[in-house]
Amino acid sequence: MFEYLIVHSPLFYFIQSLWRDEAFSILAAQRSFGFIITKLGFEPPLYYSLLHVWMKIFGESEIATRGLSLLGFTLATVIVLEWAHALFKKHWLAIFLPLSFFLNPMLIYYAFEVRTYGWYIFFSVATLYTYANKKWFWFVLSSIFGFYTHVYIGFLFVAIGIHFLITEILAKKISVKSLLHHPVIQSFGIITLAVMPWIIKIVLLSKQLANSWYFPVNFQLVLSVLGNMFVGYEGTPWFGWQYTKYLSFILIGLFAFSMHTPKTRLRNGLFLSVILLPLILVIGVSFLKPLFVNRYLIFVTIAEVFLVAFSLQSISRAWIQKITALTVLIFLIWFNAWYPTQHAKLAIRPVIQEINALITHSDVIYAADPIIYMETMYYAASADRVFLYNPKNSVFPWYIGDSIVSAENMKTELPIYPKRAFMVYRDGSYTISYQSPITKK
């Protein structure tokens, strides 16, 4: 019974094998601060620096390293809890909002990954909270830290900036002359100066993007994107597209309804801007040059959660409010019970553990594909005996983590028996391979 509950709940994300990006996070964070800041390419250094310190204290196990991401998500939930009480006072929505935030499938999935996303969620929430509540010092701080956690938070800044211009300038609340003295403009100026070094670095490295893993977008994604963002659907299982399309239509209805009350329209418009503007911009550009990855725009999901709560607030009849809220919570609980096994990571841990038990002192482990190299390195009992089998001398893909891979980590030939290579494939299977000494002669 206990095992069933673990597998059919988000706790399943805690105990799964690491996938390649998670393994890369740990392998990169093992390096020095100097390496993290200068050698990780596009990857901003803040999360890896935090993980470096965290591993020194708590170790490098799956649960320990995932704990850092979960801490970021937990702190984000604390901010949402405080914000909800300020927004709704003693109304039950003050509990519904943080609860639906904590149970959101997209957010909770990435809260358990050894990646930047737990802290990306935290800084996104902090940026929205401090902007909405005019806490400019903390707005600047959370924005800068957020950018040095994940550069796609720049699209959140764009949405906030456009919302500010529409509500303040076009609504003629302030004059253009006084614009430079406005704390929002001054805050954006400080943020821009602080992140400019990394923007310059990205521009200098932009040629690498010609060789990328980003998938092209299509009209199916456009119809389903709001639902995809809300539940974290990326195409697995294959039949989910039609359901996320229906969910998108439901969300559109709720978001539109949240805007019908003049009293809260300005407040709710901020969150609508954070949803629509980045999606329109990124998906629009992606028809020419793919840039869209749903988790990279995870702040859109945060805004969706808030707008769902605001749409409930806009319902005048209390019984409809409560039934709708209960339906949302039941859906979230059901989805979190159903989806973990549908979105499972490759179970590579037991495979490498089996190899660790069979390997002798003279044997080596080869990853047959760059896709499986990082997790093979992480789980191997001795990482210095792990190599990428690269008979064609192909360039290691930058987007998998070439910054921590060198020529010494690659082999172009199989070892000569009695030395053996345990060859690990991208599907999680393995074989034992070697060259015959007779054939070699």
C-alpha positions in Angstrom: 0.0 0.0 0.0 2.8 2.4 0.9 4.7 1.6 -2.3 1.5 2.2 -4.3 1.1 5.7 -2.7 4.7 6.6 -3.5 4.4 5.6 -7.1 1.0 7.3 -7.6 1.9 10.6 -6.1 4.5 13.3 -6.8 6.8 11.6 -4.3 7.6 9.3 -7.2 9.6 12.2 -8.7 11.8 12.1 -5.6 12.9 8.5 -5.9 13.3 8.1 -9.7 16.7 7.7 -11.4 18.3 11.0 -12.4 18.1 11.9 -16.1 20.9 13.4 -18.0 20.3 17.1 -17.2 20.1 16.3 -13.5 23.3 14.3 -13.7 24.9 17.2 -15.5 23.9 19.5 -12.7 25.7 17.4 -10.1 28.8 16.8 -12.3 29.0 20.5 -13.1 28.4 21.6 -9.5 31.3 19.3 -8.4 33.6 21.8 -10.1 35.1 25.0 -8.6 33.2 28.3 -8.5 35.6 29.6 -11.1 34.7 26.8 -13.5 31.0 27.3 -12.8 31.1 31.0 -13.6 33.3 30.9 -16.7 33.0 27.5 -18.4 29.3 26.5 -18.4 28.4 28.4 -21.6 24.8 29.6 -21.6 24.1 28.2 -18.1 23.8 31.0 -15.5 26.0 30.3 -12.5 23.7 30.9 -9.5 22.0 27.6 -9.2 25.1 25.6 -9.8 26.9 27.6 -7.1 24.1 26.9 -4.6 24.2 23.2 -5.5 28.0 23.2 -5.1 27.7 24.5 -1.5 24.6 22.3 -0.8 26.5 19.1 -1.8 29.4 20.0 0.4 26.9 20.0 3.3 24.3 17.3 2.4 26.1 15.1 -0.1 25.5 14.2 -3.7 22.7 11.6 -3.5 19.5 11.9 -5.5 17.4 12.8 -2.5 20.0 15.3 -1.1 20.4 17.1 -4.4 16.7 17.2 -5.2 16.2 18.6 -1.7 17.7 21.9 -2.9 15.1 22.3 -5.6 12.4 21.4 -3.2 13.6 24.0 -0.8 13.2 26.7 -3.5 9.7 25.5 -4.3 8.8 25.5 -0.6 10.0 29.0 -0.1 8.0 30.1 -3.2 4.9 28.5 -1.6 5.5 30.4 1.6 5.5 33.7 -0.4 2.3 32.6 -2.2 0.7 31.8 1.2 1.6 35.2 2.6 0.4 36.9 -0.7 -2.8 35.0 -0.7 -3.7 36.2 2.8 -3.0 39.8 1.8 -5.2 39.4 -1.3 -8.1 37.5 0.2 -7.9 38.2 3.9 -9.9 35.6 5.8 -11.7 34.3 2.7 -11.2 30.6 2.0 -9.5 31.6 -1.3 -6.5 32.5 0.9 -6.0 28.8 1.5 -7.1 27.7 -2.0 -4.5 29.7 -3.8 -1.4 28.4 -2.1 -2.9 24.9 -2.0 -3.5 24.9 -5.8 0.0 26.4 -6.3 1.6 23.6 -4.2 -0.5 20.9 -6.0 0.0 22.2 -9.5 1.4 19.3 -11.6 3.8 21.5 -13.6 5.3 23.2 -10.6 5.5 20.2 -8.4 7.2 18.1 -11.1 10.1 20.5 -11.5 10.2 21.1 -7.8 11.8 17.6 -7.5 14.4 18.0 -10.3 18.1 18.6 -9.8 17.8 21.6 -12.1 17.4 25.3 -11.8 13.6 25.1 -11.8 12.8 25.0 -8.1 14.7 28.3 -7.6 13.5 29.6 -10.9 10.0 29.2 -9.5 11.0 31.0 -6.3 12.6 34.0 -8.0 9.7 34.3 -10.5 7.2 34.3 -7.6 9.4 36.8 -5.7 9.7 39.1 -8.7 5.9 39.1 -9.3 5.2 39.6 -5.6 7.7 42.5 -5.1 6.5 44.2 -8.3 2.8 44.0 -7.4 3.5 45.2 -3.9 6.0 48.0 -5.0 8.9 46.6 -2.9 11.5 47.9 -5.3 14.7 46.9 -3.6 13.5 43.3 -3.3 12.2 43.5 -6.9 15.6 44.4 -8.2 17.3 41.7 -6.1 14.9 38.9 -7.0 15.0 39.9 -10.7 18.8 39.8 -10.8 19.1 36.6 -9.0 16.3 35.2 -11.1 18.1 36.1 -14.3 21.3 34.5 -13.1 19.3 31.4 -12.3 17.5 31.1 -15.7 17.8 33.6 -18.6 14.2 33.0 -19.8 13.0 35.0 -16.8 13.9 37.9 -19.1 10.5 37.2 -20.8 8.8 37.8 -17.5 10.6 41.2 -17.3 9.3 42.0 -20.8 5.7 41.2 -19.7 6.0 43.3 -16.6 7.5 46.2 -18.5 4.8 46.1 -21.2 2.1 45.9 -18.5 3.6 48.9 -16.8 3.8 51.0 -20.0 0.1 50.2 -20.8 -1.3 50.8 -17.4 0.9 53.8 -16.5 1.7 55.7 -19.7 -1.1 54.9 -22.2 -3.6 55.3 -19.4 -2.0 58.7 -18.8 -1.4 58.2 -15.1 2.1 59.6 -15.4 3.8 61.9 -18.0 6.6 60.8 -20.2 8.8 63.5 -18.6 8.5 62.0 -15.2 9.0 58.5 -16.5 12.8 58.5 -15.8 12.1 59.2 -12.1 9.6 56.4 -11.7 10.9 53.5 -9.5 9.9 50.9 -12.0 12.1 52.5 -14.7 15.0 53.0 -12.3 14.6 49.4 -11.1 14.7 48.1 -14.7 17.8 50.3 -15.3 19.7 48.7 -12.4 18.5 45.2 -13.4 19.7 45.8 -17.0 23.1 46.9 -15.9 23.5 43.9 -13.6 22.6 41.3 -16.2 24.3 42.9 -19.2 27.6 40.9 -18.7 25.7 37.7 -19.1 23.6 39.0 -22.0 26.9 39.9 -23.8 28.2 36.4 -23.1 25.0 34.9 -24.6 25.3 37.0 -27.7 29.0 35.9 -28.1 28.0 32.3 -27.8 24.8 32.5 -29.9 26.3 30.7 -33.0 26.0 27.5 -31.0 22.3 27.8 -31.3 22.5 26.8 -34.9 22.9 23.2 -33.6 20.1 22.8 -31.1 17.6 20.3 -29.7 14.7 22.7 -29.6 11.6 21.2 -31.3 9.6 23.2 -33.8 6.1 24.5 -32.9 2.9 23.9 -34.8 -0.7 24.9 -34.6 -1.5 21.9 -32.3 0.8 23.4 -29.7 -0.9 26.8 -30.1 -4.3 25.3 -29.3 -3.0 23.3 -26.4 -0.3 25.5 -24.9 -2.3 26.9 -22.0 -3.3 23.5 -20.9 0.2 22.1 -21.4 1.6 24.8 -19.3 -0.9 24.3 -16.5 -0.2 20.5 -16.1 3.3 20.2 -17.5 2.4 18.1 -20.6 5.1 17.8 -23.2 3.7 15.1 -25.4 3.9 12.0 -23.2 1.6 10.1 -23.3 0.9 10.8 -26.9 -2.9 11.1 -26.5 -2.8 14.0 -24.1 -2.9 16.7 -26.8 -6.6 16.7 -27.3 -7.3 16.9 -23.6 -4.8 19.8 -23.0 -6.6 21.6 -25.9 -9.9 21.3 -24.0 -8.2 22.4 -20.8 -6.8 25.4 -22.7 -10.3 26.4 -23.7 -11.5 26.1 -20.1 -8.6 28.2 -18.9 -9.3 30.9 -21.6 -12.9 31.1 -20.3 -11.8 31.4 -16.7 -9.1 34.0 -17.5 -11.6 36.1 -19.5 -14.1 35.9 -16.7 -11.5 37.1 -14.2 -11.2 40.3 -16.2 -14.9 41.2 -16.2 -14.8 43.0 -12.8 -13.5 46.6 -13.1 -12.4 46.6 -9.4 -9.8 43.8 -10.0 -9.1 44.2 -13.7 -5.9 46.1 -13.2 -4.5 43.6 -10.8 -5.6 40.6 -12.8 -4.3 42.2 -16.0 -0.7 41.8 -14.7 -1.0 38.0 -14.5 -2.8 37.9 -17.9 0.1 39.8 -19.4 2.6 37.4 -17.9 0.7 34.5 -19.5 -0.1 35.9 -22.9 2.9 38.2 -23.8 5.7 35.7 -23.3 3.8 32.9 -25.0 2.9 35.1 -28.0 6.5 36.3 -28.3 8.3 33.0 -27.9 5.9 30.8 -29.9 5.7 33.5 -32.6 9.5 33.5 -32.9 9.6 29.7 -32.7 7.7 29.4 -36.0 11.0 30.8 -37.5 13.6 29.7 -35.0 12.5 27.2 -32.3 12.9 28.7 -28.8 9.8 27.3 -27.0 10.2 24.9 -24.1 7.4 24.9 -21.6 9.5 24.6 -18.5 11.6 27.5 -19.6 8.5 29.7 -19.3 7.4 28.2 -15.9 6.4 31.6 -14.6 3.4 31.4 -17.1 2.2 28.5 -15.0 2.5 30.5 -11.8 0.4 33.3 -13.4 -2.2 30.7 -14.5 -2.6 29.4 -10.9 -3.2 33.0 -9.7 -5.7 33.8 -12.5 -7.7 30.6 -11.7 -8.1 31.8 -8.1 -9.0 35.3 -9.3 -11.6 33.9 -11.6 -13.2 32.1 -8.6 -13.2 35.4 -6.8 -15.1 36.9 -9.6 -18.0 34.4 -9.2 -20.8 36.1 -7.3 -22.6 33.0 -6.0 -20.8 31.4 -3.1 -22.0 27.8 -3.9 -20.8 28.0 -7.5 -17.5 29.4 -6.2 -17.0 26.4 -3.9 -18.1 23.8 -6.4 -15.7 25.1 -9.0 -12.8 25.3 -6.5 -13.5 21.8 -5.3 -13.5 20.6 -8.9 -10.2 22.2 -9.5 -8.6 20.6 -6.4 -10.0 17.2 -7.3 -8.6 17.5 -10.8 -5.2 18.4 -9.4 -5.1 15.5 -6.9 -6.3 13.1 -9.6 -3.8 14.3 -12.1 -0.9 14.1 -9.6 -1.9 10.5 -8.9 -2.2 9.5 -12.5 0.6 11.4 -14.3 3.8 10.4 -12.4 4.1 6.9 -14.0 3.0 8.4 -17.4 5.9 10.8 -17.3 8.6 8.5 -15.7 12.3 9.0 -16.2 14.4 6.2 -17.6 15.2 3.8 -14.8 19.0 3.8 -15.4 20.1 3.5 -11.7 19.5 -0.3 -11.4 21.2 -0.9 -14.8 24.4 0.9 -13.7 24.2 -0.7 -10.3 24.1 -4.1 -12.0 27.2 -3.2 -14.1 29.0 -2.0 -10.9 28.4 -5.5 -9.4 29.8 -7.3 -12.5 32.7 -5.1 -13.6 36.2 -6.2 -12.7 39.2 -3.9 -12.0 40.4 -4.0 -15.6 37.0 -3.3 -17.3 35.6 0.0 -18.4 32.1 1.4 -19.0 31.2 3.0 -22.4 28.2 5.2 -23.0 27.1 4.4 -26.5 25.4 7.8 -27.0 25.9 11.3 -25.5 22.3 11.1 -24.4 23.1 8.5 -21.8 26.7 9.7 -20.8 25.9 12.0 -17.9 23.8 9.6 -15.9 26.2 6.7 -16.6 29.0 8.9 -15.1 26.9 9.8 -12.1 25.9 6.2 -11.2 29.1 4.4 -12.0 31.1 3.3 -9.0 34.2 4.9 -10.5 33.6 7.8 -12.8 37.1 7.8 -14.2 36.4 4.4 -15.8 33.4 5.8 -17.8 33.9 6.9 -21.4 31.8 8.0 -24.3 32.2 5.5 -27.2 32.8 7.8 -30.2 34.2 5.8 -33.1 33.5 8.6 -35.6 35.1 11.3 -33.4 31.9 13.3 -33.5 31.7 16.6 -31.7 29.9 16.3 -28.3 26.6 18.3 -28.4 26.9 21.5 -26.5 23.3 21.3 -25.2 24.0 18.0 -23.4 26.9 19.5 -21.5 30.1 19.7 -23.5 31.6 22.0 -20.9 32.5 19.1 -18.7 33.5 16.7 -21.5 36.9 16.6 -23.0 38.8 14.3 -25.5 40.1 12.2 -22.7 36.5 11.2 -21.9 36.0 9.6 -25.3 37.1 6.4 -26.9 37.1 5.5 -30.6 37.8 1.7 -30.2 36.7 -1.1 -28.1 39.2 -2.5 -25.5 41.1 -5.7 -26.3 40.0 -8.8 -24.4 40.4 -9.7 -21.5 39.6 -6.0 -20.9 35.9 -5.5 -21.5 33.6 -2.6 -22.1 30.1 -2.5 -20.6 28.3 -0.6 -23.3 25.3 1.3 -22.0 22.6 2.4 -24.6 20.2 5.2 -24.5 17.2 2.9 -23.9 18.8 1.7 -20.6 20.0 -1.7 -21.9 23.7 -2.8 -22.0 26.0 -5.3 -23.6 29.5 -6.4 -22.9 31.8 -5.6 -25.9 35.5 -6.0 -26.7 37.9 -6.8 -29.5 39.5 -10.2 -30.0 43.3 -10.1 -29.5 43.6 -12.3 -32.6 41.6 -9.9 -34.8 43.5 -7.0 -33.5 46.8 -8.5 -34.5 
